[in-house]
Amino acid sequence: MNLASLSAGYLRARPLQTALSLILLALGVGTIVAALLAVDQLEGRMRRDARGIDLVVGAKGSPMQLILAGIYHLDAPTGNIPLASLNLFSKNRLIKRVIPLALGDAFKSFRIVGAPPEYLELYQAELRAGKLYEKPMEAVLGAEVAERTGLGVGARMVGAHGLSGDGAEHGESPYIAVGVLEKSGSVLDRLVLTSVESVWHVHEAAHEPKDEANRKALAEDREVTVALVQYASPLAAASLPRAINSRSELQAASPAYETARLFRIIGAGVEALNAFAVVLILAAGLSVFIALYSALEERRYDLAVMRTLGASPARLFGLLLLEGVVLAALGTLAGIVLGHLFTSGLGLWLEAAQQPTVTGLAFVLEELWLALAALGVGILAALIPAWRAYRTDVSRTLAHG
């Protein structure tokens, strides 16, 4: 009988101890794998969504809220800013491009965003069907919006006030879907896109003035929600945010800084979760050690008989060490599978909540190092029992029976 068969037999003979070791190790590894996958994918997606945006300008308030609302569309905006003020600072020679966005409504909890064509160019959006919006009240559906709602080109949509889509509906001003975007893995997948003029029209339709003078006054008082800014020169980073923040009605927030701060906050929670998972892995290592050590005490006579039948000390050492490696390998494999299942479940929950999703089908390099570390724990836990098996005193053990 070879070492593998012997090890498997001894592990099957103690199902409760074996199961406890496997469960502890699998839970620890699975927790860390799920955290690695989720953070890696969310961080990568947020960096992609913020790529090409140097500054976000909006109303005074929380800079992080401004970033979450203006780039990721995950929070309520801080307010609106006058279009006149936006036009004034956009003439600065340090600015390459300004992309104004108008927010405030939603369709079935998917946010309706008024944006110029440059916004779609920023994410290199491609059409799956139809065309881009050209006239007021035309709209383009993100891939996820079209998939979840079942709508396509030609569909009529009525926006509702509020970013959750549960407010009063603008039934008098329906949108017409003229296009559907290809899935891009960006924030565009979760948006209904239209022109800024369409958003203005929806909110002005109920009280549109009849005379020309009042219409002109209304046009001059128009607002947008945020503006995405691209720098024309690296020098802009040093002076432009300060210049914008000095204006009483405007605030500038750096996506790079606020995103890094957000992940520092998230990272603290992830580190706490990982610390708990490490405790589980160490507890699994201790469980492996106790299981093998107690099994050694029960099997001392059997091991002595094996020595008399020709088994070398190295063979007994390998037998105990292999049992630890098998336990660690099975627990690690189960933990990796469990971590990917956790991540898939999280992705389904985020998808149902119409938030940026994650998938359990992805892999990260850190999983390999984690697997090696978990195997190392199993090997270390088996070393002392294996060494005692190696040092078995055959004559004394047989004499004591």
C-alpha positions in Angstrom: 0.0 0.0 0.0 1.5 3.4 -0.9 1.6 6.5 1.2 -1.3 8.2 -0.5 -3.6 5.3 0.2 -2.5 5.1 3.8 -3.0 8.9 4.3 -6.4 8.8 2.7 -7.4 5.8 4.9 -6.4 7.5 8.1 -8.2 10.7 7.2 -11.4 8.8 6.4 -11.1 7.1 9.8 -11.5 10.4 11.6 -14.3 12.2 9.7 -15.2 14.8 12.3 -11.6 16.0 12.9 -11.0 16.0 9.1 -14.2 17.9 8.4 -13.4 20.5 11.1 -10.0 21.2 9.7 -11.3 21.4 6.1 -14.2 23.7 7.1 -12.0 26.1 9.0 -9.4 26.3 6.3 -12.0 26.6 3.5 -13.8 29.5 5.3 -10.6 31.4 5.9 -9.3 31.0 2.3 -12.7 31.6 0.9 -13.2 34.9 2.8 -9.8 36.2 1.6 -10.4 35.1 -2.0 -13.8 36.8 -2.0 -12.3 40.0 -0.6 -9.5 39.9 -3.1 -11.8 39.4 -6.1 -14.4 42.0 -5.1 -11.9 44.8 -4.3 -9.7 44.1 -7.4 -12.7 44.3 -9.7 -14.4 47.2 -8.1 -11.2 49.2 -7.9 -10.4 48.4 -11.5 -13.8 49.4 -12.6 -13.8 52.7 -10.7 -10.4 53.5 -12.1 -11.6 52.8 -15.6 -14.7 55.0 -15.0 -12.5 57.9 -13.8 -9.9 57.6 -16.6 -9.6 60.7 -18.6 -11.3 62.9 -15.9 -9.0 65.2 -14.1 -11.5 67.2 -12.1 -15.2 67.2 -11.2 -16.9 70.6 -10.6 -20.2 70.9 -8.9 -22.1 72.6 -6.1 -20.5 73.1 -2.6 -20.7 70.0 -0.4 -18.8 66.8 0.1 -16.0 66.3 -2.4 -16.4 62.5 -2.2 -20.2 62.8 -2.7 -19.5 64.9 -5.8 -17.2 62.2 -7.2 -19.6 59.4 -6.4 -22.5 61.3 -8.1 -20.7 62.9 -11.0 -18.5 59.9 -12.2 -19.9 56.7 -10.7 -23.6 57.8 -10.4 -23.8 56.0 -7.0 -24.9 59.0 -4.8 -27.1 62.0 -4.9 -25.4 65.1 -6.3 -24.5 68.0 -4.1 -26.8 70.4 -6.0 -26.8 72.3 -9.3 -24.5 75.0 -10.6 -25.3 77.9 -12.9 -24.5 77.3 -16.5 -23.2 80.9 -16.7 -20.5 80.1 -14.0 -19.6 76.9 -15.9 -19.2 78.8 -19.2 -17.0 81.4 -17.4 -14.4 79.0 -15.9 -14.4 76.7 -19.0 -12.7 79.5 -21.0 -9.6 79.1 -18.8 -6.6 78.2 -21.0 -5.5 75.4 -18.6 -8.7 73.5 -19.5 -8.8 71.2 -22.5 -12.4 70.1 -22.3 -15.5 70.5 -20.1 -18.3 68.0 -20.2 -21.5 69.2 -18.4 -23.9 66.6 -17.0 -27.5 67.2 -16.0 -28.9 64.7 -13.5 -32.0 64.4 -11.3 -34.4 61.8 -12.9 -34.4 58.1 -13.3 -36.2 55.4 -15.3 -36.9 52.2 -13.3 -34.0 53.1 -10.9 -31.6 53.6 -13.9 -30.4 57.1 -13.9 -31.1 59.5 -16.8 -28.1 61.6 -17.6 -28.1 64.6 -19.9 -24.7 64.7 -21.6 -23.1 65.9 -24.8 -21.6 63.4 -27.3 -18.2 63.9 -25.8 -19.3 62.0 -22.7 -19.8 58.9 -24.7 -16.5 59.4 -26.5 -14.8 59.6 -23.1 -15.7 55.9 -22.6 -15.3 54.9 -26.3 -18.9 53.8 -26.4 -20.1 51.8 -29.4 -23.7 51.3 -30.6 -25.2 47.9 -30.7 -28.3 49.1 -32.4 -29.9 52.4 -33.6 -28.1 55.7 -33.5 -27.0 58.4 -31.0 -29.5 61.0 -29.8 -29.6 64.1 -32.0 -32.9 65.8 -31.1 -34.5 66.7 -27.8 -36.2 63.8 -26.0 -34.2 61.2 -27.9 -32.3 58.8 -25.6 -29.7 56.0 -25.8 -29.9 53.0 -23.5 -26.9 51.5 -21.7 -26.4 47.7 -22.3 -27.5 46.8 -18.8 -30.6 49.0 -19.0 -31.7 47.4 -22.2 -31.1 43.9 -20.9 -32.9 44.5 -17.5 -35.9 46.4 -18.9 -36.3 44.5 -22.2 -36.5 47.7 -24.1 -34.9 48.5 -27.4 -34.9 51.0 -30.2 -38.3 52.8 -30.5 -39.3 52.3 -26.9 -41.0 55.2 -25.1 -39.8 55.9 -21.5 -41.1 58.2 -18.9 -38.6 59.5 -16.3 -39.5 59.9 -12.7 -38.2 62.6 -10.4 -35.5 61.5 -8.0 -32.5 59.3 -8.6 -34.3 56.1 -7.3 -37.0 56.6 -9.9 -39.8 56.4 -7.3 -40.8 60.1 -7.5 -43.5 61.8 -9.6 -43.4 60.9 -13.3 -42.9 63.4 -16.1 -45.6 61.8 -18.1 -46.0 64.8 -20.4 -42.4 64.5 -21.6 -41.6 60.9 -22.6 -38.2 59.9 -24.0 -37.8 57.9 -27.3 -35.0 55.3 -27.3 -33.1 55.7 -30.6 -30.1 53.5 -29.8 -28.7 50.8 -27.5 -25.0 50.8 -26.5 -22.7 47.8 -26.6 -21.7 46.5 -23.2 -18.5 48.3 -22.2 -18.0 47.4 -18.5 -18.2 51.1 -17.7 -20.7 53.2 -15.9 -22.5 53.8 -19.2 -24.0 50.3 -19.0 -26.2 51.5 -16.2 -27.4 54.8 -17.6 -30.1 56.2 -19.9 -28.3 58.9 -21.9 -29.8 61.9 -23.5 -28.9 65.5 -24.3 -28.7 68.2 -21.6 -31.3 70.1 -23.5 -33.7 67.1 -23.0 -33.3 67.3 -19.3 -33.9 71.0 -19.3 -37.0 70.5 -21.5 -38.5 67.9 -19.1 -38.2 70.2 -16.1 -39.3 73.3 -17.9 -42.2 71.9 -19.7 -44.7 72.4 -16.9 -44.0 76.1 -16.6 -42.6 77.2 -19.9 -43.1 80.9 -20.4 -45.1 82.2 -23.3 -43.3 85.4 -24.1 -39.8 85.7 -25.6 -38.4 87.8 -22.8 -39.2 85.3 -20.1 -38.0 82.4 -22.3 -34.7 84.2 -22.6 -34.5 84.9 -18.9 -35.2 81.2 -18.2 -32.4 80.2 -20.6 -30.0 82.4 -18.8 -30.9 80.9 -15.5 -30.4 77.3 -16.6 -28.2 75.0 -14.5 -26.3 71.7 -14.8 -25.4 69.3 -12.1 -21.7 68.6 -12.5 -19.0 69.2 -15.1 -16.2 66.7 -15.9 -12.9 68.5 -16.7 -9.8 67.5 -18.6 -6.7 69.5 -18.1 -4.8 71.1 -21.0 -1.6 71.1 -19.0 -0.2 69.4 -15.9 0.1 72.9 -14.4 -3.6 73.0 -14.1 -3.6 70.6 -11.1 -1.7 73.1 -9.0 -3.9 76.2 -9.6 -7.2 75.3 -11.2 -8.9 73.5 -8.2 -8.0 76.4 -5.9 -9.3 79.0 -8.4 -12.6 77.1 -8.8 -13.1 76.5 -5.0 -12.6 80.3 -4.4 -15.9 80.9 -6.2 -18.8 80.8 -3.7 -21.1 78.6 -5.8 -18.5 76.1 -7.2 -16.5 73.2 -5.8 -13.8 71.2 -7.5 -12.9 67.6 -6.5 -10.1 65.4 -7.7 -11.2 61.9 -8.8 -7.7 60.5 -8.1 -7.5 61.8 -4.6 -11.1 61.1 -3.6 -11.0 57.6 -5.1 -7.8 56.8 -3.2 -9.4 58.1 0.0 -12.5 55.9 -0.6 -10.4 52.8 -1.1 -8.4 53.6 2.1 -11.7 53.6 3.9 -12.9 50.4 2.3 -9.4 49.0 2.8 -9.7 49.3 6.5 -12.8 47.1 6.5 -11.2 44.6 4.1 -8.1 44.4 6.3 -10.3 43.6 9.3 -12.1 40.9 7.3 -8.8 39.5 6.1 -7.5 39.5 9.7 -10.5 37.4 10.8 -9.9 35.1 7.8 -6.2 34.7 8.8 -7.3 33.7 12.3 -9.5 31.0 10.7 -6.6 29.7 8.6 -4.3 29.6 11.7 -7.1 27.9 13.6 -7.3 25.4 10.8 -3.6 24.8 11.1 -3.9 24.2 14.8 -6.8 21.8 14.1 -4.6 19.9 11.6 -1.8 19.7 14.2 -4.1 18.4 16.9 -5.7 15.9 14.6 -2.3 14.5 13.4 -0.7 14.6 16.8 -3.6 12.7 18.4 -3.7 10.3 15.5 0.0 9.7 16.0 -0.5 8.8 19.6 -3.2 6.3 18.6 -1.1 4.9 15.8 2.3 4.6 17.5 2.0 0.8 17.6 0.9 0.6 14.0 3.8 2.7 12.9 6.2 0.5 14.9 4.8 -2.6 13.2 5.3 -0.8 9.8 9.0 -0.2 10.8 9.5 -3.9 11.6 7.9 -4.8 8.2 10.6 -2.7 6.4 9.2 0.9 6.4 12.0 3.4 6.8 11.8 6.4 9.2 11.7 8.7 6.2 8.6 6.8 4.9 6.8 7.3 8.2 7.8 11.0 8.2 6.4 11.3 4.7 3.2 9.6 5.7 2.4 12.1 8.4 3.6 15.0 6.3 1.5 13.9 3.4 -1.7 13.8 5.5 -1.1 17.4 6.5 -0.5 18.4 2.9 -3.7 16.5 1.7 -5.8 18.3 4.4 -4.3 21.7 3.5 -4.7 21.1 -0.3 -8.3 20.0 0.0 -9.2 22.9 2.4 -7.4 25.4 0.1 -9.1 24.1 -3.0 -12.5 24.2 -1.3 -11.8 27.7 0.0 -10.9 29.0 -3.5 -14.1 27.5 -4.9 -16.1 28.9 -2.0 -14.5 32.4 -2.5 -15.5 32.5 -6.1 -19.1 31.3 -5.2 -19.2 34.1 -2.6 -18.1 36.6 -5.2 -20.7 35.4 -7.7 -23.4 35.7 -5.1 -22.3 39.2 -4.3 -22.3 40.1 -8.0 -25.9 38.9 -8.2 -26.9 41.0 -5.2 -25.2 44.1 -6.7 -26.8 43.5 -10.0 -30.3 43.3 -8.4 -29.5 46.6 -6.7 -28.4 48.1 -10.0 -24.9 48.8 -8.7 -21.5 48.0 -10.3 -21.2 44.3 -10.4 -18.4 41.7 -9.7 -18.0 38.2 -11.0 -16.7 35.0 -9.5 -15.3 34.0 -12.9 -12.3 36.3 -12.5 -8.9 35.3 -11.1 -6.2 37.3 -9.4 -2.5 36.4 -8.9 -2.8 36.8 -5.2 -4.9 33.6 -5.1 -1.8 31.6 -6.0 0.2 33.2 -3.1 -2.7 32.6 -0.7 -2.9 28.9 -1.8 0.8 28.5 -1.2 0.5 30.2 2.2 -2.4 27.9 3.2 -0.4 24.8 2.1 2.5 26.1 4.1 0.3 26.3 7.2 -0.7 22.6 6.6 2.9 21.5 6.2 4.0 23.4 9.4 1.2 21.9 11.3 2.3 18.4 10.2 6.0 18.8 10.9 6.0 18.0 14.6 3.8 14.9 14.3 5.9 13.8 11.3 9.1 14.3 13.2 7.8 12.2 16.1 6.8 9.5 13.7 10.4 9.6 12.3 11.8 9.2 15.8 9.6 6.3 16.7 11.4 3.9 19.1 10.3 0.5 17.7 11.4 -1.8 20.5 9.9 0.4 23.3 6.6 0.9 21.5 6.2 -2.8 20.7 7.1 -3.7 24.3 4.4 -1.4 25.7 1.9 -2.8 23.1 
